[in-house]
């Protein structure tokens, strides 16, 4: 939707009875206001966080991440166990990756899915066991594949013919030296288009990931020819921020068809159905409970296998957003407030904060919706329609497109945006040479930095021309 097509007030947004209230489904469970109206997350107040770490600031509730990791793991393991098979849950590291988060999810029983050499390095630096890592990506380099094979990575998801032959050359050298074969999955596109933004839907045919279902048998046949590779299953991911099970069920029917066909060439122990489970970003979002999702998806796969008279394979899933999304809050300081008359009978407050699209690119990329609250105080002022915007030189630099905030919101107020644990830090940038914020973990009244924030000196240190200029200046003296 273009800016000109965007409604002045979204149909789902209503004037709240209390513009200070925190919607429970959007904020971490530990979020609360004290008697003075100041927000606390993980037992730590926002005033303390601003004083110690500044703003903008990513706040991540460690207990919330851990609890959600356990909930998701237990839901899928239990759903699979009812059908007599096992389930492995991978944490999709692209949502948010740091060594601390890898340790948290690993301690809670999750494996980890990485998509680049950099993500792999972070996981290994955190002490993750290589056998509990999976490598994704549509353009893995030779160096990345070599590193993955070298460390004994648990699985590699094959995404193209070119990649298959690259990997074949790597494992051919190793298998002659007695190395075990490398386990691989083949990513397929089921043709099911998730009900989400086009950029988030990943299983229709006209996109960069995976193989068409019709092409997969030839790819699997090639893998089975290679002694250095072990085909262990199919992989399919239909998209992200998905509510309900209908898309997963339809996709499962198509993928199980292919799975049944491929079993003629040998046993296939695993079926990986990806992730993409949605979370609430606004008070009206109603994500499907994880136990309901797990039961619905696993039951659907079991039905499809029963109809075809084949055993249900072990299952794998790759949630990311649902693990860390709600656990994150981004804290800003309000810089300017500007009333703008947008129609004859409607005024909007433009509330500018000290961050923006450099710390949350999702609204600009996808038109993603978020919520916001003034969190340094409470207010009795009437709610006013507001748009929270950033400090960057783009009219599309919008943090929260539409929200009702207290009409007396003013410079110096602290403003928080919930549900920013996923894909905000991951997509952050230095646009306009703005340093990326630190990430602080909160737990039991304590706060600690888990990713250091950048400084202007960090940005300048990468500019080779500065060093050249200094040297030239010295020579001219």
KATAJO-V166231 format. One record per backbone hydrogen bond with DSSP energy under -0.5 kcal/mol. NH is the residue of the N-H (numbers start at 1). CO is the residue of the C=O. Records with the same first field share a line. If there is no record, write none. Layout:
# KATAJO-V166231
NH: CO ; CO
This chain:
# KATAJO-V166231
5: 2
6: 2 ; 3
13: 10
21: 18
23: 21
26: 23
27: 23
31: 28
32: 40
34: 38
37: 34
39: 375
40: 32
41: 44
44: 41
46: 39
49: 45
50: 46
51: 47
52: 48
53: 49
54: 49 ; 50
56: 331
57: 331
58: 438
59: 57 ; 329
60: 440
61: 327
62: 60 ; 442
63: 442
65: 61
66: 62
67: 63
68: 64
69: 65
70: 66
71: 67
72: 68
73: 69
74: 70
75: 71
76: 72
77: 73
78: 74
79: 75
80: 76
81: 77
82: 78
83: 80
84: 81
85: 80
88: 315
90: 88 ; 317
91: 111
92: 90 ; 319
93: 91 ; 113
95: 92
96: 93
102: 98
103: 99
104: 100
105: 101
106: 102
107: 103
108: 104
109: 106
110: 105
111: 89
112: 132
113: 91
114: 112 ; 134
120: 116
121: 117
122: 118
123: 119
124: 120
125: 121
126: 122
127: 124
128: 123
132: 129
133: 130
134: 112
135: 155
136: 114 ; 134
145: 141
146: 142
147: 143
148: 144
149: 145
150: 146
151: 147
152: 148 ; 149
153: 148
154: 130 ; 133
155: 133
156: 183
157: 135
158: 156 ; 185
164: 160
165: 161
166: 162
167: 163
168: 164
169: 165
170: 166
171: 167
172: 168
173: 169
174: 170
175: 171
176: 172
177: 174
178: 175
179: 174
182: 228
183: 181
184: 230
185: 156
186: 233
187: 158 ; 185
188: 235
189: 211
190: 188
191: 203
193: 191
194: 192 ; 238
196: 194
200: 197
201: 197 ; 198
202: 200 ; 238
203: 238
207: 205
211: 187
213: 189
215: 212
216: 212 ; 213
217: 213
219: 215
220: 216
221: 217
222: 218
223: 219
224: 220
225: 221 ; 222
226: 222 ; 223
227: 225
229: 226
230: 182
231: 229
232: 184 ; 230
233: 184
234: 270
235: 186
236: 272
240: 200
242: 276
249: 245
250: 246
251: 247
252: 248
253: 249
254: 250
255: 251
256: 252
257: 253
258: 254
259: 255
260: 256
261: 257
262: 258
263: 259
264: 261
265: 262
266: 263
270: 232
271: 314
272: 234
273: 271 ; 316
278: 242
281: 279
285: 282
293: 289
294: 290
295: 291
296: 292
297: 293
298: 294
299: 295
300: 296
301: 297
302: 298
303: 299
304: 300
305: 301
306: 302
307: 303
308: 304
309: 305 ; 306
310: 305
314: 269
315: 86
316: 271
317: 88
318: 274
323: 320
324: 320
325: 321
328: 324 ; 325
329: 59
330: 417
331: 57 ; 329
332: 415
334: 413
335: 352
336: 352
338: 350
340: 348
342: 340 ; 346
343: 346
346: 343
348: 340
349: 385
350: 338 ; 348
351: 349 ; 387
352: 336 ; 350
353: 389
354: 333
359: 356
360: 356
365: 361
366: 362
367: 362 ; 363
368: 362
373: 416
375: 414
376: 414
384: 405
386: 403
387: 349
388: 400
389: 351 ; 387
390: 397
391: 355
394: 392
397: 394
398: 396
399: 388
400: 388
403: 386
405: 384 ; 403
407: 382
409: 406
412: 334
413: 410
415: 332
416: 373
417: 330
418: 416
419: 328
420: 328
421: 325
423: 95
426: 95
428: 425
429: 358
433: 430
434: 431
435: 433
439: 451
440: 58
441: 448
442: 60
443: 446
445: 42
446: 443
448: 441
450: 439
451: 439
454: 436
459: 455
460: 456
461: 457
462: 458 ; 459
463: 460
464: 462
466: 463
467: 463
468: 464
469: 465
470: 466
471: 467
472: 468
473: 469
474: 470
475: 471
476: 472
477: 473 ; 474
